[in-house]
Amino acid sequence: MTQKQLIKLINPLHEEAYIWAKQCVAGNADNAAEILQIVYLKILEGKAQFGGKSSLKTWLFSIIRYTSLDYLKSQKVSLESTIVDIATVDIAIDSEQVTCLDYKHLLDQLSDKQNQVLLLVFYHDMTLEEVAKTLSISIGTTRQHYARGKKRMKELIIKESGITNKKHYA
């Protein structure tokens, strides 16, 4: 693959790829940039080749994930939380504004797999099938992490926002 071909294919995904890389390295921007550089070199050198078995985005995110894991192991960095860079968001619940819920804090309370699945689905617009391929887990396991993560997030949002009337959100 030539550099021109790579740029044409990857350029539309670069921003999302950087965000995913940053999330994979616990928010360190320098490490994320280095990982993307390593990923792009792998692709240019033919060490990672797109076989068309999944979408380009799924393929790229998988390479980023595995490269991040290898990078963190080589740097002897703790692999604790892989979720970061979620802004605080205002949400409307039952015509009342609940302000400044810190979703990063809420997501950090989920298991690593649950927060990775929710990030990829909601933040990166991936299907559950794409998430399963990206994380190298079965679709059933992905669905389980998705369902449990959403349920736990709902509980945390209700708890953090102080909602007392839960019947509208069951």
C-alpha positions in Angstrom: 0.0 0.0 0.0 1.4 3.4 -0.9 1.4 6.4 1.4 -1.2 8.1 -0.9 -3.6 5.1 -0.7 -3.2 4.9 3.0 -4.0 8.6 3.4 -7.0 8.3 1.2 -8.4 5.3 3.2 -7.4 6.3 6.7 -7.8 10.1 6.6 -11.5 10.2 7.2 -11.0 8.0 10.3 -7.9 9.7 11.6 -9.6 11.8 14.3 -11.7 8.9 15.6 -8.6 6.7 15.5 -6.7 9.2 17.6 -9.5 9.4 20.1 -9.6 5.6 20.3 -5.8 5.4 20.7 -6.0 8.0 23.4 -8.7 6.0 25.2 -6.6 2.8 24.9 -3.7 4.5 26.7 -5.6 6.1 29.5 -5.7 9.5 28.0 -2.0 10.1 27.3 -1.9 12.2 24.2 1.8 11.6 23.5 1.4 7.8 23.7 -1.7 8.0 21.5 0.2 9.9 18.8 3.1 7.4 19.0 0.7 4.5 18.8 -1.0 5.9 15.7 2.4 6.4 14.1 3.3 2.8 14.8 -0.1 1.6 13.4 0.4 3.7 10.2 3.9 2.3 9.8 2.6 -1.3 10.2 0.1 -0.6 7.5 2.6 1.1 5.2 5.1 -1.7 5.6 2.5 -4.4 5.0 2.7 -5.9 8.5 -1.0 -5.2 8.8 -3.1 -5.8 5.8 -6.8 -5.1 5.3 -8.4 -8.3 4.1 -12.0 -7.0 3.8 -13.3 -9.4 6.4 -14.6 -6.5 8.4 -15.1 -2.8 7.9 -12.0 -0.6 7.6 -12.9 1.1 10.8 -13.2 -2.2 12.7 -9.9 -3.4 11.3 -8.1 -0.1 12.1 -9.5 0.0 15.7 -8.3 -3.6 16.2 -4.8 -2.7 15.2 -4.8 0.3 17.4 -6.1 -1.8 20.4 -3.4 -4.5 20.0 -0.7 -2.0 19.3 -1.7 -0.1 22.4 -1.6 -3.2 24.5 1.9 -4.1 23.2 3.1 -0.5 23.7 1.8 -0.4 27.3 3.4 -3.7 28.1 6.7 -2.6 26.7 6.5 0.7 28.7 5.4 -1.3 31.8 2.4 1.0 32.2 -0.6 -0.2 34.2 -3.4 -1.4 32.0 -6.1 -0.3 34.5 -8.7 1.9 32.9 -8.9 2.4 29.1 -11.6 5.0 29.1 -10.9 8.6 29.1 -11.7 11.9 27.5 -15.5 11.7 27.9 -16.7 15.3 28.4 -19.2 16.2 31.0 -22.6 16.4 29.3 -25.9 18.1 30.2 -28.9 15.8 29.9 -32.6 16.5 30.2 -34.5 14.1 32.3 -38.3 14.5 32.8 -38.2 18.2 31.8 -35.6 19.0 34.4 -32.1 19.7 33.4 -29.5 17.6 35.2 -26.2 19.4 34.7 -22.6 18.4 34.7 -22.8 14.6 35.0 -19.3 13.4 34.7 -19.7 10.5 32.4 -16.0 9.6 32.5 -16.3 9.1 36.2 -19.5 7.0 35.7 -17.8 4.9 33.0 -14.8 4.4 35.2 -17.1 2.5 37.6 -17.9 -0.1 35.0 -15.7 -3.1 34.2 -13.1 -2.6 31.5 -14.9 -4.6 28.9 -18.3 -2.9 29.7 -16.8 0.6 29.3 -14.9 -0.4 26.1 -18.1 -1.8 24.6 -20.2 1.3 25.5 -17.5 3.6 24.2 -17.2 1.9 20.9 -21.0 1.7 20.4 -22.0 5.1 21.6 -18.9 7.2 21.0 -17.5 5.6 17.9 -20.8 4.5 16.3 -19.9 0.8 15.9 -22.3 -2.1 15.8 -22.1 -4.8 18.3 -20.7 -7.1 15.6 -17.9 -4.6 14.9 -17.2 -4.2 18.6 -16.9 -8.0 19.0 -14.4 -8.1 16.2 -12.5 -5.1 17.5 -12.2 -6.5 21.0 -11.8 -10.1 19.8 -14.7 -11.4 21.9 -17.8 -13.3 20.9 -20.9 -11.5 19.9 -22.7 -13.1 22.9 -20.1 -11.8 25.3 -20.3 -8.4 23.6 -24.1 -8.3 24.0 -23.7 -9.3 27.7 -21.2 -6.5 28.4 -23.4 -4.0 26.5 -26.6 -4.9 28.3 -24.9 -5.0 31.8 -23.0 -1.8 31.1 -26.1 0.1 30.0 -28.0 -1.2 33.0 -25.2 -0.1 35.4 -24.8 3.3 33.7 -28.6 3.9 34.1 -28.3 3.1 37.8 -25.3 5.4 38.2 -27.0 8.2 36.3 -30.1 7.9 38.5 -28.0 7.8 41.6 -25.7 10.8 40.6 -28.6 13.0 39.4 -30.7 12.3 42.5 -33.8 11.2 40.6 -36.4 9.9 43.0 -39.1 8.9 40.5 -37.6 5.9 38.7 -40.7 4.6 37.1 -40.2 6.7 33.9 -36.8 5.2 33.4 -37.4 1.5 34.0 
